[in-house]
């Protein structure tokens, strides 16, 4: 046998059919899993695009609520001072 023949790849009858079926099955399962993963990623990206404007609205609302809370605290302090000053 020459060196070129030693380098060639060939399938021998000694390779069990179960091994070949297992490798093919694993390849199919891996492709199916990757497909499901890409589908889920696409769905999450779509949901994020829908939710992005809502998150901006929530941030604005939180800022307004913080301002209102501060104003209420000031009003309470003024009311408490006036009730404490009355005889």
Secondary structure, DSSP 8 states (H G I E B T S, - for coil): --HHHHHS----TTS-HHHHHHHHHHHHHHHHHHHHHHHHHHHHHHHHHHHHHHHHHHHHHHHHHHHHHHHHHHHHHHHHHHHHH--
